[in-house]
Amino acid sequence: MKKKLYLAFLWHMHQPYYKDDIENKTLMPWVFLHGIKDYYDMPWLLSRFSKVKATFNLVPSLILQLEFYAKNMANDVLLDAIENNYDPSPQQKILLDKYLFLANEKNMIKPLNRYDELHQKFLLNNSLENFTFNEVVDCKVLFLLSWCGNYLRSSNPLIQTLLNKGQNFSTMEKNMLLKELINFIPNIIIFYKDLAQKKQIALSTTPFYHPILPLLIDFNSAVDAKPDVKLPRITTSLTAYSALHTKSAIKYFQEIFGKKPKGFWPAEGSISPKTADLLCINGVQWMASDEDILFKTLNTRNRSLIYKNYKLQTRYGLIDVRFRDRTLSDAIGFEYSNHNAKFAVRDFVDRLKNIYNSHSFSPLVNIILDGENAWEFYENGAEDFFTILYQALEDEDFIECVTMDEVEDLPIEHDYIPYISSGSWINGNFDIWIGSSEKNRAWELISLTYQYYLAKKDKLNKEQTLKIQKEFMIAQSSDWFWWYGDDHYTVLADEFDKLFRKHLINIFRLMAEEIPSEVLKPIIWKKNNNFHTKATDYIEVDLEKDGNFFEWVNSAKVDLQKEFSVMDSKKMPITKFNYGYNPDYIYFLFKCDVENLVGSKFIFQFNDLTLSAIIPKIGSYINDDEGFIKIFSAQNIKIGVPRVLFEEIHRIKFSFKLIKDNNIIQFFPIYGDFLIDFEKLKIKHWFV
């Protein structure tokens, strides 16, 4: 049989549970917003290419919430605020301020001219307070339109009419749009069922509320993955919930789709030996994780090994394990949005051809990544990228797309492994969900609440017990822990904190117990964007010598390890940089191992201006070829760019690439645009 490259996409679709069942309100709108954009668009884009197949991993907590919207049972507080035409409550005003411009500026706001105008006005004080009634209505409509996916934009007459109108919307049009979008939600799961019936897609799932299964089973799996991790102070066992999440997910999946799932993508690709045991004993035939787990298991980083299917021996039999190609998966998730679609697809196919040509056997390439969040960073919602990509995959004879369910029967390499290491898709450990003070505090609050429950459970009736178990399971979702600590940043971090603790508070209410002060106390008091702290004053930098700390005291600071935290930050040559300015120069300080970068090339983009410079030997400085950039190399790299190049511009879109040996070894930013905003810099005047 002719050798093939078998390409298996897995698009992971998930959201945590945003509903407060006690108050019967959905407190965050992300299921709805991604529902009208990504959850339908992703299978729709694929459905237009008959030879292209993929696996969609649908998390039960997502499906359940889509069902709430479909049955008009969501009671989404933001949608209520959008629907409210007159006299919004103080809480609704806060919600509108917080959400109405939460959309990608480049690809979702700017293409809608009126939305962009209103956004610029909003940025003056980050409030709708000075907006007229009609402007607020326009904001609401344009926010909803900005989240409409390409399927809706191309097929729905009302949405097309409103997009063409562009502004001056009526409250009737706004409410018609909202009703139209809610009525669209039931089509999502129906569409997945249809494509699965046609066998163009396979469906897999995840433990019910998306918990880190290895941690529930045994917190020591975190130690197995990283021996020096600091564990939370917990005296109770949460092991029983691991089986409850797993069995509930299988049962619910069967209720929705009429059959049990063959495969699982454990939340965050988190696996351990005991996780494999649990899935195997529950009839799961395959699971997937990250390549790092295989490398740890086999004690080698030979990349050829990831292109096989593995059969893992558990205590209850064999379970297949597939390992994602991190480089290719992350290229789609983080890199290709920075390039035009044709270049990105050509690069992707070239990499596949290199894999194909480098192996004597038929390689299995697993592309596994989030199926909902990356596409707003692509132009045109990634439709151009996927259209060109899927067409290219159909045109290439050496590539055959398969679903994860089909892998077992392929003529590929199947190897046996007697053991699997513990870890997740991020750095092969569980640091994103345990180990820091905030993350551990969240686990400790779950344990504290569980202790109260154990003392009270014999006095509770069946209805109370079932509701309490549900709240515990919701609180165990990986997403709450994702936002604790300094790993990731969101302006909504305090909202995630409140929602996590709300589920614990609900348990005490269901038990009719007084709520302990520890649970009421925020874990996050004030979440700063530690990835990017703004400049506070002018700076003066000597570009002809090393200088000192005080040159950069008032500069802005960017921590790339936080921006790249979902990638392998250990491979970044530049981990942090500072920038500042005065009337004459914009200055940059790049913190890195300079010696290993001498001779490498920077390519900087300032709006439409491209500049480049070679990193000189340590202890020297040079100007770039055109005399624009001064660059000094010592303990760190210092760069100065004349302000005259930007005339009266107050806001600069900035990016850079670092090239060594003709290869791009680092680029920034990975998502969207990075703006250097000089207009808003509040200059301090020192009086000594």
ABEGO torsion letter per residue (X at the ends): XBBBBBBBBBBBBBBBBABBAAAGBBABAAAAAAAAAAAAAAAAAAAABAABBBBBBBBAAAAAAAAAAAAGAAGBAAAAAAABABGBBAAAAAAAAAAAABBBAAAAAAABAAAAAAAAAAAAAGBAAABBAAAAAAAAAAAAAAABBAAAAAABAAAAAAAAAGBGBBAAAAAAAAAAAAAAAAAAAAAAAAAAAAGABBBBBBBAAGBBAAAAABAAAAAAABAABBBBBBABBAAAAAAAAAAAAAAAAAAAAGBBBABBBBBGGBBBAAAAAAAAAAGBABBBBBAAAAAAAAGBABAAAAABBBBBBBAAEBBBBBBBBAAAAAAAAAAAAABBAAAAAAAAAAAAAAAAAABABBBBBBBBBBAAAAAAABBGGGAAAAAAAAAAAAABAABBBBBAAAAAABBBBBBBBABBBBEBABGGBAAAABGBAAAAAAAAAAAAAAAAAAAAAAABBAAAAAAAAAAAAAAABAAAAAABEAABBBAAAAAAAAAAAAAAAAAAAAAGBBBBAAAABBABABBBBAABBBBABBBBBBAABAEBAAAAAABBBBBAAAAAAABBAAABABABBBBBBBAABBBBBBBBBAAAABGBBBBBBBEABBBBBBBBBBGBBBBBAAGABBBBBBABBBBBBBAAAAEABABBBBBBBBBBGGBBABBOBABEBBBBBAAABBBBBBBX
